[in-house]
Amino acid sequence: MRVRILIAILLGACGGRGSSQPAPPSNTVKAMPPDAAVPVSSPAAPAVATLQRFKDEMCKCAERTCADRVVEDLAQWISAESQAPNTAPSTEAEMATIGELNEQLAACLQRAMLARGH
């Protein structure tokens, strides 16, 4: 299950959302809702923190080459994470947090991919 969640994160971030019209690019990213926070004691907390870091890195990208690098790093992390002990989210709040991070990462990826320049 964890591998499927991580793959969904990567696919979602790479534009596998199935929407025929992309959302307009935005320079703003919504803040995480406080009720969706993952407790530090959760087995999923390290993975969520890493995903947060990838989202932050992606949102700093202003061009495609930067976004490509972050996607490559994310894919490597997903590959390594798939070999780790089970850290899959187990609560609705954890799933909501991961879903929100995925949405934000995808929006930032789209913005960087649509930016002019390389």
Sequence and secondary structure as in RCSB ss.txt:
>XXXX:A:sequence
MRVRILIAILLGACGGRGSSQPAPPSNTVKAMPPDAAVPVSSPAAPAVATLQRFKDEMCKCAERTCADRVVEDLA
QWISAESQAPNTAPSTEAEMATIGELNEQLAACLQRAMLARGH
>XXXX:A:secstr
 HHHHHHHHHHHHTTTT  SS     S      GGG   TTSTTHHHHHHHHHHHHHHHH  SHHHHHHHHHHHH
HHHHHHTTSS     SHHHHHHHHHHHHHHHHHHHHHHHSS  
